[in-house]
Amino acid sequence: EPRGQLSLPESLADVPASRERMIYMSLTHGGRRRPQLHDQTWIQPAFGGLDFRIVRKLREILDFYMHPFSIQHNALLRHGAEQGSWAWPLKRLASQLPRVEVILAPVDLSLMPRLLQALCEEPGEYMEIVSNVLTKQPLVKPRYTPDFRMPVVRSSESWVPKHFAANYEERPQIPDDAAVILSYNLLCKQGPDHLALQSSGTEAFLRAPRLARQRWRFRVMRQLVAYQPDIICLQHVEAELSSPFCSRTEGMTGPVKLAKGGHLLNEIIKKLEEEDFDWCAAPGSTDWANAVFWKRSKWCLQNWDGFEGNKQVSLVPAMAMTDREPLTIGNMAAQCEKDFGENLESMQAMLPPWESASVLCAASGIDISDGARDILKKKGLQFRSAHKEVLGHELPWTEIVDDQLRCSDGVWIREPLTALAVLDGHKPHRNATGEICRQ
């Protein structure tokens, strides 16, 4: 079951703030190289023998890990909190996260109470230190109400929950007859600058807008690999394509690269090719395209097609010992109900007969809870919603239109495929100005 929003149990209480004040030191080293954290010779007393630089660095690192984005896309954090709470023992984080361990390594155990005291006096933007009343152990927890997308599993196969909960090195191999699919609608009607502003903060964006845009792009690419999918479908990704294009065609020995450019699709292609992905894309307009990526170590391309942004690829397992029925992936994007219906007609012409294994990923442009299934049936496409099959309902929302929440993005499957697990959705939240946002 998804954790959703959980409050801390009564056994957790805030650590009382000390009445003492920290002595801030102004440390300048001239032209000297700043020593590394693991070199204990440079530590100078600032607060009862504790160097404030260690406190500051530890606060910055813990703040980074307690950022909502970091928790959502880190399996160790997302599934490693204390039972029934969103709090992590500091000792466990130090043993599992090298960046925390290297900061705490030179600190004498006798100085740990003062270090925790200093962190309590001035918590970070996203994190604070609490103590477990029973064990007296320090815990790190977010300062906001957690709202993370947690996996919901309906399969008894052991590899499914392990895929979501394990770190990269410990994740089990995905069977040949299964696939992990990520569908991502990158449309933002306010433009990429709006997303960059949201992810970096107003002050940071105004100070360095170019850096904020780049950080947003890095976040997008991190999300694409966070759950280790072997098939990725992107809709409305910023691109400049004049015709459908595929990195693998008959007779080619290696991937084909697009011409250099600053478009998001180019950066994603560069990143995912390094992660062992092949791809194909089709332009939907002059400034965006739809794209499909697949792990070349897991899948081989059998055929592909593309028309007006709609993409279809047929894949077969690379290691299959016998002839296997291909898995067909459809990827499309629409702006309104009429556009959705017309795109489904072109997609229908590209998809194989209804009894074959197929997946349809779509940014529909409409509220899919109010009739997407009926539209699919009218077009003769016998698909079922993967989210509804697992959750019992569609996602609560995937975008904001005129200050209203709606779910317009979905993944549909048809026989003989079965949905084994999905990520649940975000809960609606309004900030101090009344704007709907994700935590």
C-alpha positions as CSV (number, residue, x, y, z in Angstrom):
1,E,0.0,0.0,0.0
2,P,1.3,3.5,-0.6
3,R,2.4,5.5,2.4
4,G,0.9,8.8,1.3
5,Q,1.0,11.4,4.1
6,L,2.1,9.9,7.4
7,S,2.6,11.8,10.6
8,L,5.4,11.1,13.1
9,P,4.4,8.7,15.9
10,E,4.3,9.9,19.5
11,S,7.7,8.3,20.3
12,L,9.3,11.1,18.2
13,A,9.7,14.5,19.7
14,D,11.7,17.6,18.8
15,V,15.1,17.9,20.3
16,P,15.1,20.9,22.6
17,A,17.1,23.8,21.3
18,S,20.2,24.8,23.3
19,R,20.4,28.2,25.0
20,E,24.0,28.5,24.0
21,R,24.9,30.4,20.9
22,M,27.3,29.2,18.2
23,I,30.5,31.2,17.6
24,Y,30.8,31.8,13.9
25,M,34.4,31.8,12.7
26,S,35.6,33.7,9.7
27,L,38.1,31.2,8.2
28,T,40.3,32.3,5.3
29,H,43.1,30.3,3.9
30,G,44.6,32.8,1.4
31,G,46.0,30.9,-1.5
32,R,46.1,27.6,0.3
33,R,44.1,24.6,-1.0
34,R,41.1,23.9,1.1
35,P,41.8,20.6,2.9
36,Q,39.5,17.6,2.3
37,L,37.0,16.6,4.9
38,H,38.7,13.3,5.8
39,D,41.9,15.2,6.8
40,Q,41.5,15.7,10.5
41,T,44.5,18.0,10.9
42,W,42.7,21.1,9.6
43,I,39.8,21.1,12.1
44,Q,39.9,24.2,14.3
45,P,37.8,24.6,17.5
46,A,34.8,26.9,17.1
47,F,32.1,25.6,19.5
48,G,33.5,23.5,22.3
49,G,36.0,22.0,20.0
50,L,33.6,21.6,17.1
51,D,34.4,23.3,13.8
52,F,31.4,25.2,12.4
53,R,32.3,24.3,8.9
54,I,31.4,20.7,9.6
55,V,28.0,21.7,11.0
56,R,27.4,23.9,7.9
57,K,28.4,21.2,5.5
58,L,26.4,18.5,7.2
59,R,23.3,20.8,7.2
60,E,23.7,21.4,3.5
61,I,24.1,17.7,2.6
62,L,21.1,16.7,4.8
63,D,19.1,19.5,3.3
64,F,19.9,18.1,-0.2
65,Y,18.8,14.6,0.7
66,M,15.6,15.8,2.4
67,H,14.5,17.9,-0.6
68,P,11.3,16.4,-2.0
69,F,12.9,15.6,-5.4
70,S,15.8,13.8,-3.7
71,I,13.6,11.5,-1.7
72,Q,11.2,10.8,-4.5
73,H,13.9,9.6,-6.8
74,N,16.2,7.8,-4.3
75,A,15.1,4.2,-3.5
76,L,17.2,4.2,-0.4
77,L,15.4,7.2,1.1
78,R,12.0,6.4,-0.4
79,H,11.8,3.0,1.2
80,G,14.3,3.3,4.0
81,A,12.5,5.5,6.5
82,E,11.6,4.4,10.0
83,Q,8.4,2.2,10.1
84,G,5.3,4.4,10.2
85,S,7.1,7.7,9.7
86,W,9.1,9.8,7.2
87,A,12.3,9.9,9.4
88,W,15.7,8.4,9.0
89,P,18.3,7.5,11.8
90,L,21.3,9.7,11.3
91,K,23.5,6.7,12.0
92,R,22.0,4.7,9.2
93,L,22.3,7.6,6.7
94,A,26.0,8.0,7.7
95,S,26.6,4.3,7.0
96,Q,24.6,4.2,3.7
97,L,25.4,7.6,2.1
98,P,29.1,8.3,1.5
99,R,28.6,12.1,1.4
100,V,27.2,12.0,4.9
101,E,29.8,9.5,6.1
102,V,32.8,11.6,4.9
103,I,31.6,14.6,6.9
104,L,31.0,12.8,10.1
105,A,34.1,10.6,9.9
106,P,36.6,13.2,11.5
107,V,34.1,14.2,14.3
108,D,35.0,12.8,17.7
109,L,32.1,11.0,19.4
110,S,32.3,13.3,22.4
111,L,31.5,16.2,20.1
112,M,28.4,14.6,18.5
113,P,25.9,16.1,21.1
114,R,27.2,19.6,20.3
115,L,26.9,18.9,16.6
116,L,23.3,17.8,17.0
117,Q,22.7,20.8,19.2
118,A,24.0,23.1,16.5
119,L,21.8,21.5,13.8
120,C,18.7,21.8,16.1
121,E,19.4,25.5,16.7
122,E,19.4,26.2,13.0
123,P,17.6,23.6,10.9
124,G,17.9,23.5,7.1
125,E,15.3,24.6,4.6
126,Y,14.0,21.1,4.1
127,M,15.3,19.1,7.1
128,E,15.3,19.1,10.9
129,I,16.7,16.8,13.6
130,V,14.3,15.0,16.0
131,S,15.0,12.4,18.6
132,N,13.5,9.0,19.3
133,V,12.2,9.2,22.9
134,L,12.7,5.5,23.4
135,T,16.2,5.0,21.8
136,K,17.4,8.6,22.2
137,Q,18.9,8.3,18.7
138,P,18.9,11.3,16.4
139,L,16.6,11.1,13.4
140,V,16.5,13.3,10.2
141,K,13.1,14.2,8.9
142,P,11.5,16.7,6.4
143,R,10.1,20.0,7.6
144,Y,7.2,19.7,5.1
145,T,4.3,17.3,4.8
146,P,5.6,14.4,2.7
147,D,3.7,13.7,-0.6
148,F,5.6,11.1,-2.6
149,R,4.5,8.8,-5.4
150,M,4.9,5.3,-3.9
151,P,4.6,2.1,-5.9
152,V,1.4,0.0,-5.5
153,V,2.0,-3.7,-6.3
154,R,-0.7,-6.2,-7.2
155,S,1.6,-9.0,-8.3
156,S,2.9,-11.9,-6.2
157,E,6.1,-12.1,-8.2
158,S,9.0,-11.3,-5.8
159,W,11.0,-9.2,-8.3
160,V,8.3,-6.5,-8.7
161,P,8.5,-4.9,-5.2
162,K,12.3,-5.4,-5.2
163,H,12.6,-3.4,-8.4
164,F,11.1,-0.3,-6.7
165,A,12.7,-0.7,-3.3
166,A,16.3,-1.8,-4.1
167,N,19.3,0.3,-5.1
168,Y,20.6,0.0,-8.6
169,E,23.2,-2.7,-7.8
170,E,20.7,-4.8,-6.0
171,R,17.8,-4.6,-8.4
172,P,16.7,-8.0,-9.7
173,Q,16.7,-8.7,-13.4
174,I,13.5,-8.1,-15.3
175,P,12.1,-11.2,-16.9
176,D,11.9,-11.4,-20.7
177,D,8.1,-11.5,-20.5
178,A,7.9,-8.3,-18.5
179,A,8.7,-4.7,-19.0
180,V,9.1,-1.5,-16.9
181,I,7.6,1.4,-18.8
182,L,7.9,5.1,-18.0
183,S,5.6,7.5,-19.7
184,Y,6.4,11.2,-19.3
185,N,4.5,14.2,-20.7
186,L,6.9,17.2,-20.8
187,L,4.4,19.8,-21.9
188,C,4.4,23.0,-19.9
189,K,2.0,25.6,-21.2
190,Q,3.8,28.3,-19.3
191,G,7.1,27.3,-20.9
192,P,10.3,25.6,-19.6
193,D,11.1,28.8,-17.7
194,H,8.1,28.3,-15.5
195,L,9.3,24.7,-14.6
196,A,12.8,25.9,-14.0
197,L,11.5,28.7,-11.7
198,Q,9.4,26.2,-9.7
199,S,12.3,23.7,-9.3
200,S,15.0,26.3,-8.3
201,G,13.0,29.0,-6.5
202,T,12.3,32.5,-7.6
203,E,15.4,34.1,-6.2
204,A,17.7,31.5,-7.7
205,F,16.0,31.7,-11.1
206,L,16.2,35.5,-11.2
207,R,19.8,35.4,-10.2
208,A,20.9,32.8,-12.8
209,P,18.0,31.8,-15.2
210,R,20.3,29.8,-17.5
211,L,21.7,27.8,-14.6
212,A,18.1,27.2,-13.3
213,R,17.0,25.9,-16.7
214,Q,19.9,23.5,-16.9
215,R,19.2,22.3,-13.4
216,W,15.6,21.6,-14.4
217,R,16.9,19.6,-17.4
218,F,19.2,17.6,-15.2
219,R,16.2,16.8,-13.0
220,V,14.2,15.6,-16.0
221,M,17.0,13.3,-17.0
222,R,17.5,12.0,-13.5
223,Q,13.8,11.1,-13.3
224,L,14.1,9.1,-16.6
225,V,16.6,6.7,-15.1
226,A,15.6,6.8,-11.4
227,Y,13.2,3.8,-11.7
228,Q,15.4,1.8,-14.2
229,P,12.8,1.5,-16.9
230,D,13.6,-0.5,-20.0
231,I,11.1,1.4,-22.2
232,I,10.5,5.2,-22.0
233,C,7.8,7.1,-23.8
234,L,8.1,10.9,-23.9
235,Q,5.4,13.3,-25.1
236,H,5.7,17.0,-26.0
237,V,9.5,17.0,-25.5
238,E,11.3,20.1,-26.8
239,A,12.9,19.2,-30.2
240,E,13.5,20.4,-33.7
241,L,12.7,17.5,-36.1
242,S,11.5,17.7,-39.7
243,S,10.6,14.1,-40.1
244,P,10.4,10.8,-38.1
245,F,13.8,9.5,-37.1
246,C,15.2,6.3,-35.6
247,S,18.6,5.6,-34.2
248,R,18.5,2.0,-35.5
249,T,17.7,1.1,-39.2
250,E,18.6,-1.9,-41.3
251,G,22.3,-2.0,-42.2
252,M,23.5,0.4,-39.5
253,T,26.0,-0.8,-36.9
254,G,25.5,1.9,-34.3
255,P,23.2,4.7,-33.1
256,V,22.7,7.8,-35.3
257,K,23.1,11.1,-33.4
258,L,21.1,14.2,-34.1
259,A,22.8,17.4,-35.1
260,K,24.2,19.4,-32.2
261,G,21.7,21.7,-30.6
262,G,20.4,23.0,-27.2
263,H,17.0,21.3,-27.4
264,L,16.0,19.1,-24.5
265,L,15.5,16.0,-26.8
266,N,19.2,16.2,-27.8
267,E,20.3,16.3,-24.2
268,I,18.0,13.3,-23.3
269,I,19.3,11.3,-26.3
270,K,22.9,11.9,-25.2
271,K,22.2,10.8,-21.7
272,L,20.1,7.8,-22.6
273,E,22.5,6.5,-25.2
274,E,25.1,6.4,-22.5
275,E,22.6,4.4,-20.5
276,D,22.3,1.7,-23.2
277,F,19.1,3.0,-24.9
278,D,18.1,3.1,-28.6
279,W,15.4,5.5,-29.7
280,C,13.1,6.9,-32.3
281,A,11.1,10.1,-32.5
282,A,8.5,11.8,-34.6
283,P,7.8,15.6,-34.8
284,G,4.4,16.7,-33.5
285,S,5.0,20.4,-34.3
286,T,7.9,22.7,-35.2
287,D,9.2,22.8,-31.6
288,W,8.3,19.4,-30.0
289,A,8.3,15.7,-30.7
290,N,7.2,12.4,-29.2
291,A,9.9,9.8,-28.6
292,V,10.3,6.2,-27.6
293,F,13.5,4.8,-26.0
294,W,14.3,1.1,-25.2
295,K,17.2,-0.7,-23.6
296,R,19.2,-2.3,-26.3
297,S,20.5,-5.0,-24.0
298,K,16.9,-6.1,-23.3
299,W,15.0,-5.3,-26.5
300,C,15.6,-5.5,-30.3
301,L,13.7,-3.3,-32.7
302,Q,11.5,-5.3,-35.1
303,N,9.8,-2.3,-36.9
304,W,8.7,1.2,-36.3
305,D,6.4,3.9,-37.8
306,G,5.6,7.5,-37.1
307,F,3.1,10.0,-38.4
308,E,2.2,13.5,-37.1
309,G,3.9,12.9,-33.7
310,N,2.4,9.5,-33.2
311,K,5.0,6.7,-32.7
312,Q,4.7,3.0,-32.9
313,V,7.6,0.6,-32.3
314,S,7.6,-3.2,-32.1
315,L,10.2,-4.8,-29.8
316,V,11.2,-8.4,-29.2
317,P,13.4,-9.6,-26.3
318,A,17.1,-9.5,-27.3
319,M,17.9,-12.7,-25.4
320,A,14.9,-14.8,-26.4
321,M,15.9,-18.3,-27.5
322,T,12.8,-18.8,-29.7
323,D,10.6,-16.6,-31.8
324,R,8.5,-14.4,-29.5
325,E,5.5,-12.3,-30.2
326,P,6.6,-8.7,-30.3
327,L,5.6,-6.1,-27.7
328,T,4.1,-3.1,-29.6
329,I,4.4,0.4,-28.0
330,G,2.2,3.3,-29.1
331,N,3.1,6.8,-28.1
332,M,1.0,9.9,-28.9
333,A,0.0,13.4,-27.7
334,A,-3.1,15.5,-28.2
335,Q,-4.3,18.9,-27.2
336,C,-8.1,18.4,-27.0
337,E,-10.8,15.7,-27.4
338,K,-11.0,16.2,-31.2
339,D,-7.3,16.0,-31.5
340,F,-7.3,12.9,-29.3
341,G,-9.8,11.1,-31.5
342,E,-8.0,12.0,-34.7
343,N,-4.6,10.8,-33.3
344,L,-6.2,7.5,-32.2
345,E,-7.4,6.9,-35.8
346,S,-3.8,7.3,-37.1
347,M,-2.5,5.2,-34.2
348,Q,-5.0,2.5,-35.0
349,A,-3.6,2.2,-38.5
350,M,-0.1,1.6,-37.0
351,L,-1.0,-0.8,-34.3
352,P,-1.2,-4.6,-34.9
353,P,-4.5,-6.6,-34.6
354,W,-6.3,-6.2,-31.2
355,E,-5.3,-9.6,-29.9
356,S,-1.5,-8.8,-29.8
357,A,0.4,-7.5,-26.8
358,S,0.3,-3.7,-27.0
359,V,0.8,-0.7,-24.7
360,L,-0.5,2.8,-25.5
361,C,1.1,5.8,-23.7
362,A,-0.7,9.1,-24.3
363,A,-1.0,12.7,-23.3
364,S,-4.6,12.9,-24.2
365,G,-5.4,16.6,-23.7
366,I,-8.7,15.7,-21.9
367,D,-9.7,14.4,-18.5
368,I,-9.3,10.7,-19.1
369,S,-11.6,9.8,-16.2
370,D,-14.5,11.3,-18.2
371,G,-14.5,9.3,-21.3
372,A,-11.1,8.3,-22.7
373,R,-12.1,4.6,-22.4
374,D,-15.3,5.3,-24.4
375,I,-13.3,7.1,-27.1
376,L,-10.9,4.2,-27.3
377,K,-13.8,1.7,-27.7
378,K,-15.4,3.9,-30.4
379,K,-12.2,3.7,-32.4
380,G,-12.1,-0.1,-32.0
381,L,-9.1,-0.1,-29.6
382,Q,-9.8,-2.6,-26.8
383,F,-7.4,-1.1,-24.2
384,R,-7.6,-1.1,-20.4
385,S,-6.1,1.6,-18.1
386,A,-3.1,0.2,-16.3
387,H,-3.5,2.6,-13.3
388,K,-7.2,1.7,-12.9
389,E,-6.4,-2.0,-13.0
390,V,-4.0,-1.6,-10.1
391,L,-5.3,1.4,-8.1
392,G,-9.0,0.9,-8.9
393,H,-9.1,4.5,-10.3
394,E,-7.1,6.8,-12.5
395,L,-4.4,9.0,-11.0
396,P,-5.8,11.9,-9.0
397,W,-4.2,14.5,-11.3
398,T,-1.3,14.9,-13.7
399,E,-1.6,18.6,-14.7
400,I,-3.2,21.9,-13.8
401,V,-5.6,23.6,-16.3
402,D,-7.1,27.0,-15.4
403,D,-6.3,26.4,-11.8
404,Q,-8.2,23.0,-11.9
405,L,-6.6,19.6,-11.4
406,R,-7.2,16.9,-14.1
407,C,-5.7,13.6,-15.1
408,S,-5.0,13.8,-18.8
409,D,-2.0,11.3,-19.1
410,G,-2.3,7.6,-19.0
411,V,-1.0,4.2,-19.9
412,W,-3.3,1.6,-21.5
413,I,-2.7,-2.1,-22.1
414,R,-4.6,-4.9,-23.8
415,E,-4.6,-8.6,-23.7
416,P,-2.6,-10.6,-23.0
417,L,-0.8,-8.0,-20.9
418,T,-1.4,-7.5,-17.2
419,A,-0.4,-4.5,-15.0
420,L,1.7,-5.7,-12.1
421,A,2.5,-2.4,-10.3
422,V,2.2,1.4,-10.8
423,L,3.2,4.5,-9.0
424,D,0.3,6.2,-7.2
425,G,-0.4,10.0,-7.7
426,H,0.3,13.2,-5.9
427,K,-2.2,14.8,-3.6
428,P,-3.4,18.3,-4.3
429,H,-1.6,20.9,-2.2
430,R,-1.8,24.7,-2.2
431,N,1.0,27.0,-1.1
432,A,0.7,30.2,0.9
433,T,-0.6,32.1,-2.1
434,G,-3.2,29.5,-2.9
435,E,-1.4,28.1,-5.9
436,I,-1.7,24.4,-6.5
437,C,1.7,22.7,-6.5
438,R,3.5,19.5,-5.9
439,Q,5.3,19.2,-2.5
